[in-house]
Every structure is written in structure tokens, then in C-alpha cells.
Amino acid sequence: MEGKAEAVTMKPNNDELLSKQIMRQEAAATEKQEIQMQCDNTMKPNDDELLSKQRMKQEAVATEKEGIQMRCDDTITDQEMNKIELMRALVEKQDPSSKEVDDYSLRRFLRARDLDIEKSAAMFLKYLKWRQSFVQKGSISVSEIPNEIAQNKMFMQGEDKQGCPIAVVFGGRHIQNKLGGVEEFKRFIVFALDKLCARTSPGREKFTIIGDLQNFGYCNSDIRAYLAALSIVQDCYPERLGKVLLVHVPYIFCTLWKILYPFIDNHTKKKIMFVENKRLTATLLQDIDESQLPETYGGKMQLVPIQDA
């Protein structure tokens, strides 16, 4: 039976081949419609933001293989090693404490600045200064973020198919922190990112985020907090983000997205993917095995609160 099946799939006009072609055509034809449905009542069909989202999707598809290779690549190239040595000499001259930093950490900053040594060194030194000031004890404790933890909005469990730890964030549960303010929210972001980074290994330093926007509304549109989180991720944890899978995206989110989009760098934009509701489980299973996918998305893994992970 297997030999017969192979013979059939080799015919150019067989039903299976036609079916696949039709599926690809239908997916491409409905892509604009899907985005428009998400953004209905918030922007015009020809709005610049809609076009930007379409371009972002196209770029993500075009760089998929490159992205996977980058995530799986646990070796430092000769070119990178040469630049790391030059960067290290420059950094250690200004901050001797950086001698303890490993090559992979320096490589992340180099990649974030397209291997430009001076820009990478400046970015890294700025990060060290920020870390020494913002995380004076070396880590953020749960006692420093009680109001954020109480919202029960972030979980961490399992790994994707590339061995990257997975976090699930429920945007509909985030409410502006009026007690601890944006400073407590920033501490929470650092707490969560440090948790994720602790689950990685040298050369495999990225993580995957599932951003669930079910029940997301105006009360969750905390722009100041989101911009702060974006700044921390991009400036202090470069090349840590492997992929962001946005699920259950409501049209109201497009208004917020339009504000945030200009602040997202090009490297990060290529890692963000909007998942259609009708293909949610199938899409997630492309990156995450069923045994590692949370039960709420059709998998077998239970959600674990970030503070307990």
C-alpha cells in the first residue's frame, strides 16, 4: 500500500496535489480578509497599519527557515568569535566586571546590532548599568511583585520543538497596576524573563511566548506598561525571543497594535505571528509537540504559574 501511495503522489494531477494547491491558494486569498476581520471597526481596509501587518506576515514566512536555523544554531562562527573578542576587549576596558560574561551572551548583543562591535559594546554596557541599578539584589523576588502575581496572568511550562521554554501570557487578565505602578510591572517582567532565561542553555538561549488575547478589552490596554515591557525585552534581553504566537486576537487589539508597532524593531517584528482561531491548534502544533502544548490549546500539558515554575 505504501508503494502505491508514493506512485500516486508523484502524478502531477492527482487529487492530493490539487487539494494541497487549493488549500494554499485559499489560505493566501483569505489572509487579507482574516486581518480585516480582526481589525474591523478600528481601521480602513487600506490603512497603513493593515499593510504593515501584511508585510510583517510575508517577512515572517520568507525568513522562517532562517529563523529556525538561528534558533537551533548552538555554535559560534569564526566571524562571530573574532568580533566577540574585539567586543570583549572594548567592554572590559570600561567595565572590568564584564570579564565573567560568557561568549554566548556577548554574541546575543552582537546579533542584535548586526555584528557592529561598537554599537554592540555600547548596548551591552548600557545593559550592565541598568541591571546593576534595577536588579540590585541580583534577582527579583515574588515579594517585590505581589500585585502582578495576584493577576494570575503568566505561566511557564514545557518546551517547543527547538528546545525553547514556553510561556503563556493571558492579556485579558492584565489590569493597570494602580498600587505598585509601572515600576512593579517592570519588576514582574524582569522576574518572568529571568525565569525563562534560567530554563535555557548556552547556544539555545531563546524562548517562545503564546500571547492569549481572549477577553482582551479597553481595560487591558495598558499602553505605558506594554511599552515598558517592550523596551526591556529589546534593550536588555536581545535575541532571547524566539517567537510570539498571538491567539484569540480581537479586533479591539488592532488599535493598541497600531500604537505599539512603530516601537518594535525589525528583528522582533519578524518573530510575531497572528494565529487564526480556526487553525489555532494545528498552527501551534507546528512549533510545539502535543505533549508540551497546554491543554487549553488542545495539548496535554497543564499550565504552571510563572512563580511556581
C-alpha positions as CSV (number, residue, x, y, z in Angstrom):
1,M,0.0,0.0,0.0
2,E,2.8,2.4,0.8
3,G,4.5,1.9,-2.6
4,K,1.2,2.5,-4.3
5,A,0.6,5.7,-2.3
6,E,4.0,7.1,-3.4
7,A,3.3,6.4,-7.0
8,V,0.0,8.3,-6.8
9,T,1.6,11.3,-5.1
10,M,4.1,11.6,-7.9
11,K,1.5,12.2,-10.5
12,P,1.2,16.0,-11.3
13,N,-2.6,16.0,-11.5
14,N,-3.6,13.7,-8.6
15,D,-6.2,14.7,-6.1
16,E,-3.9,15.1,-3.2
17,L,-1.6,17.5,-5.0
18,L,-4.6,19.5,-6.3
19,S,-6.0,19.6,-2.7
20,K,-2.8,21.0,-1.4
21,Q,-2.6,23.6,-4.1
22,I,-6.2,24.6,-3.4
23,M,-5.5,24.9,0.4
24,R,-2.5,27.1,-0.2
25,Q,-4.5,29.3,-2.6
26,E,-7.4,29.6,-0.2
27,A,-5.0,30.5,2.7
28,A,-3.4,33.2,0.7
29,A,-6.8,34.5,-0.6
30,T,-8.3,34.7,2.8
31,E,-5.3,36.3,4.6
32,K,-6.3,39.9,4.0
33,Q,-9.9,39.0,4.9
34,E,-8.8,37.5,8.2
35,I,-6.7,40.5,9.1
36,Q,-9.6,42.8,8.2
37,M,-12.0,40.8,10.4
38,Q,-9.6,41.2,13.3
39,C,-9.3,44.9,12.7
40,D,-12.9,45.6,11.7
41,N,-14.2,49.0,13.0
42,T,-10.7,50.1,14.0
43,M,-9.1,51.0,10.6
44,K,-9.8,51.2,7.0
45,P,-9.0,48.3,4.6
46,N,-6.2,50.3,3.1
47,D,-4.8,51.7,6.3
48,D,-1.0,51.8,6.6
49,E,-1.1,49.6,9.6
50,L,-3.0,46.9,7.8
51,L,-0.4,46.9,5.1
52,S,2.3,46.8,7.7
53,K,0.8,43.7,9.3
54,Q,0.5,42.0,5.9
55,R,4.2,42.8,5.1
56,M,5.2,41.5,8.5
57,K,3.4,38.2,7.8
58,Q,5.1,37.9,4.5
59,E,8.5,38.7,6.0
60,A,7.9,36.0,8.7
61,V,7.1,33.4,6.1
62,A,10.1,34.4,4.0
63,T,12.5,34.1,6.9
64,E,11.0,31.0,8.6
65,K,13.9,28.7,7.6
66,E,16.5,31.4,8.6
67,G,14.7,31.8,12.0
68,I,14.7,28.1,12.7
69,Q,18.3,27.8,11.9
70,M,19.2,30.7,14.1
71,R,17.2,29.1,17.0
72,C,18.9,25.7,16.5
73,D,22.4,27.0,16.0
74,D,24.4,26.4,19.1
75,T,27.8,27.0,17.6
76,I,29.7,30.3,17.3
77,T,31.1,31.0,13.9
78,D,34.7,32.1,13.3
79,Q,33.4,35.6,12.2
80,E,31.4,35.9,15.4
81,M,34.2,34.7,17.6
82,N,36.6,37.3,16.2
83,K,34.0,40.1,16.8
84,I,33.3,38.7,20.3
85,E,37.0,39.0,21.2
86,L,37.1,42.6,20.0
87,M,33.9,43.5,21.7
88,R,35.1,41.8,25.0
89,A,38.3,43.9,25.0
90,L,36.3,47.1,24.4
91,V,33.7,46.2,27.1
92,E,36.2,45.0,29.8
93,K,38.2,48.2,29.4
94,Q,35.2,50.2,30.5
95,D,33.7,47.7,32.9
96,P,36.1,45.1,34.4
97,S,33.2,43.2,35.9
98,S,32.2,42.0,32.5
99,K,35.1,39.5,32.4
100,E,32.7,36.9,33.8
101,V,30.3,37.2,30.9
102,D,30.3,34.2,28.6
103,D,30.7,34.4,24.8
104,Y,27.1,33.4,24.0
105,S,25.8,36.4,26.0
106,L,28.1,38.8,24.1
107,R,27.0,37.2,20.8
108,R,23.4,37.9,21.5
109,F,24.2,41.7,21.8
110,L,26.3,41.4,18.6
111,R,23.5,39.8,16.7
112,A,21.1,42.4,18.0
113,R,23.3,45.1,16.4
114,D,24.1,43.2,13.2
115,L,27.6,42.4,14.4
116,D,28.6,46.0,14.8
117,I,31.2,45.9,17.5
118,E,30.9,49.5,18.8
119,K,27.1,49.5,18.8
120,S,27.0,46.1,20.5
121,A,29.5,47.2,23.1
122,A,27.5,50.3,23.9
123,M,24.3,48.3,24.1
124,F,25.9,45.8,26.5
125,L,27.5,48.4,28.7
126,K,24.1,50.2,29.0
127,Y,22.5,46.8,29.9
128,L,25.1,46.2,32.7
129,K,24.5,49.7,34.1
130,W,20.7,49.1,34.0
131,R,21.0,45.6,35.6
132,Q,23.2,46.9,38.5
133,S,20.7,49.6,39.2
134,F,17.3,47.9,38.6
135,V,18.1,44.4,40.0
136,Q,20.4,45.4,42.8
137,K,20.0,42.1,44.7
138,G,20.7,40.0,41.6
139,S,17.2,38.8,41.2
140,I,13.5,39.9,41.7
141,S,11.6,38.1,44.4
142,V,7.9,37.3,44.5
143,S,7.5,39.6,47.5
144,E,8.5,42.6,45.2
145,I,5.7,41.9,42.7
146,P,2.6,40.9,44.8
147,N,0.0,42.8,42.8
148,E,1.2,41.5,39.4
149,I,1.4,37.9,40.7
150,A,-2.2,38.2,42.0
151,Q,-3.5,38.8,38.5
152,N,-2.5,35.2,37.6
153,K,-1.7,36.1,34.0
154,M,1.6,34.4,33.1
155,F,2.5,30.7,33.1
156,M,5.6,28.7,32.1
157,Q,5.8,25.0,31.2
158,G,7.2,22.7,28.5
159,E,9.5,23.3,25.6
160,D,8.8,23.8,21.9
161,K,10.3,21.6,19.2
162,Q,13.6,23.5,19.2
163,G,14.0,23.0,22.9
164,C,13.0,26.6,23.9
165,P,10.9,27.1,27.1
166,I,7.3,28.2,26.6
167,A,5.5,30.9,28.4
168,V,1.7,31.6,28.1
169,V,0.5,35.2,28.8
170,F,-3.2,36.0,29.2
171,G,-3.5,39.6,28.1
172,G,-7.2,39.7,29.1
173,R,-6.1,39.3,32.8
174,H,-3.7,42.2,32.8
175,I,-5.1,45.3,34.6
176,Q,-3.2,48.5,35.1
177,N,-1.3,48.2,38.5
178,K,-2.5,51.2,40.4
179,L,-0.9,50.1,43.7
180,G,2.6,49.2,42.6
181,G,2.5,51.3,39.4
182,V,4.5,50.6,36.2
183,E,7.7,50.1,38.3
184,E,6.2,46.9,39.8
185,F,5.1,45.8,36.4
186,K,8.7,46.2,35.1
187,R,10.0,44.2,38.0
188,F,7.4,41.5,37.1
189,I,8.7,41.5,33.5
190,V,12.3,41.0,34.7
191,F,11.2,38.3,37.1
192,A,9.4,36.4,34.3
193,L,12.2,36.9,31.7
194,D,14.9,35.7,34.2
195,K,12.7,32.6,34.9
196,L,12.6,31.8,31.2
197,C,16.3,32.5,30.7
198,A,17.2,30.2,33.5
199,R,15.5,27.4,31.6
200,T,17.7,27.9,28.5
201,S,21.2,26.7,27.8
202,P,24.3,28.2,26.1
203,G,23.6,28.3,22.4
204,R,19.9,27.7,22.9
205,E,19.0,30.9,24.5
206,K,15.6,31.7,23.1
207,F,12.1,31.2,24.4
208,T,8.6,31.1,22.9
209,I,5.6,33.1,24.0
210,I,1.9,32.3,23.5
211,G,0.1,35.6,23.9
212,D,-3.6,34.7,24.5
213,L,-5.8,37.8,24.0
214,Q,-9.1,36.1,24.9
215,N,-11.5,38.7,26.5
216,F,-9.0,41.5,25.9
217,G,-10.7,44.9,26.1
218,Y,-10.0,48.5,26.7
219,C,-9.4,47.9,30.4
220,N,-6.4,45.8,29.4
221,S,-4.9,48.3,27.0
222,D,-2.2,49.5,29.4
223,I,0.0,51.2,26.8
224,R,2.6,52.6,29.2
225,A,3.2,49.2,30.7
226,Y,3.4,47.4,27.3
227,L,5.9,50.0,26.0
228,A,8.0,49.5,29.2
229,A,7.9,45.7,28.7
230,L,8.9,46.1,25.0
231,S,11.8,48.3,25.9
232,I,13.1,45.8,28.5
233,V,12.8,42.8,26.1
234,Q,14.5,44.6,23.2
235,D,17.2,46.5,25.1
236,C,18.1,44.2,28.0
237,Y,17.3,40.7,26.7
238,P,18.3,40.9,23.0
239,E,18.0,37.7,20.9
240,R,16.1,35.9,23.7
241,L,12.7,36.0,22.0
242,G,12.3,33.1,19.6
243,K,8.7,33.5,18.6
244,V,5.5,35.2,19.7
245,L,2.2,33.4,18.8
246,L,-0.8,35.7,19.3
247,V,-4.0,33.7,19.7
248,H,-7.7,34.7,20.1
249,V,-6.9,38.2,18.8
250,P,-9.9,40.5,19.0
251,Y,-10.4,43.4,16.6
252,I,-10.0,45.9,19.5
253,F,-6.4,44.8,19.9
254,C,-5.6,46.3,16.5
255,T,-5.9,49.8,17.9
256,L,-3.3,49.0,20.5
257,W,-1.2,47.2,17.9
258,K,-1.2,50.3,15.8
259,I,0.4,52.3,18.7
260,L,2.9,49.7,19.6
261,Y,4.1,48.6,16.1
262,P,6.4,51.6,15.5
263,F,8.3,50.8,18.7
264,I,9.0,47.2,17.7
265,D,12.4,46.7,16.0
266,N,12.6,44.8,12.7
267,H,14.2,41.8,14.3
268,T,11.3,41.4,16.7
269,K,8.6,42.1,14.1
270,K,9.6,39.0,12.2
271,K,9.1,36.8,15.2
272,I,5.4,37.8,15.9
273,M,2.7,35.6,14.3
274,F,-1.1,36.1,14.4
275,V,-2.8,32.7,14.7
276,E,-6.2,32.3,13.2
277,N,-8.8,30.9,15.5
278,K,-10.0,28.2,13.1
279,R,-6.4,26.8,12.8
280,L,-5.3,27.5,16.3
281,T,-4.3,24.0,17.5
282,A,-2.9,23.0,14.1
283,T,-0.7,26.1,13.9
284,L,0.6,25.7,17.5
285,L,1.4,22.0,16.8
286,Q,3.8,23.1,14.1
287,D,6.1,24.6,16.7
288,I,5.1,22.7,19.8
289,D,4.6,19.0,20.4
290,E,1.2,17.9,21.7
291,S,2.9,16.6,24.9
292,Q,4.3,20.1,25.6
293,L,1.3,22.1,24.4
294,P,-1.1,23.4,27.2
295,E,-4.4,21.6,27.5
296,T,-6.4,24.7,26.8
297,Y,-5.0,24.7,23.2
298,G,-5.5,21.0,22.5
299,G,-2.3,19.7,24.1
300,K,-1.6,17.6,27.2
301,M,0.5,20.0,29.4
302,Q,-1.1,21.7,32.4
303,L,-0.4,25.4,32.9
304,V,2.0,26.3,35.7
305,P,2.0,29.8,37.2
306,I,5.3,31.6,36.5
307,Q,6.1,31.9,40.2
308,D,5.8,28.2,40.7
309,A,7.7,27.1,37.6
